[in-house]
Amino acid sequence: VAELAGSPGAARAVGNIMKDNFDESIPCHRVVRSDGGMGGYNRGGSSEKINKLKKEGAIR
């Protein structure tokens, strides 16, 4: 997201913005950590994030 916004060094800032996002029209559950870990999710925790990604076919 940071790279697409033209600021590839701003990944941490994007993460902080996304963690505080409560607008359900923004699919912030699709943001994962740079090491491939799931990270947190402010709408139900990591398990809900994993369930959403599985439902979308992004992970198994």
N, C-alpha and C positions, 0 to 999 in steps of 0.2 A: 504494500500500500504506500509506504514511504517513497519507494522508488518510482512508482507510477505518479505520485504527486510531485516528482521532481526533486525530492530531498532524500536520497538513499541513506544518508546518515541519521535520519530522524526516526528510525524504527521504534526506539524506546518511547518517543513522544507519541507516535501513532498508537502504540500499545496502551499508553496511559489514557489517551482519549477514548479508545475503544472499550476499555474496562469500565469506564463511567457512562457508557452509552446505554440508554434504556429505550431507544426508539426501535421497535421490533421490525421496522421496514429496512433497517440496516443489518445485514447478515454478519454481525461481528463474531458469531460462532465459527466462522470459517477461518479466522485468524489463528494460526498456530505459532508456537515458539520457533526460533531459528534453529534449535537443535532437534526439531520434529516433535517435541512434546506438545501435549494438548494445551497446557496452560489453564487458567481459570475461565470461568464464565459467570457473569453476574445475573443470569436468569435461570438459576437452577443448579449451578455447580458444574464440575467437569463431567459428571455422568450424563447430565442433560445435553451438554455440548457433544459428547460422543454419540449419544442417541440421535441427535439431529444430523450429524455428519454421516452416520450409518444410513439413516433414512434417505439422505440425498445421494447415497452411493459413493461418497468421497472416501470412506474407509470401510473395512469389513468388520 
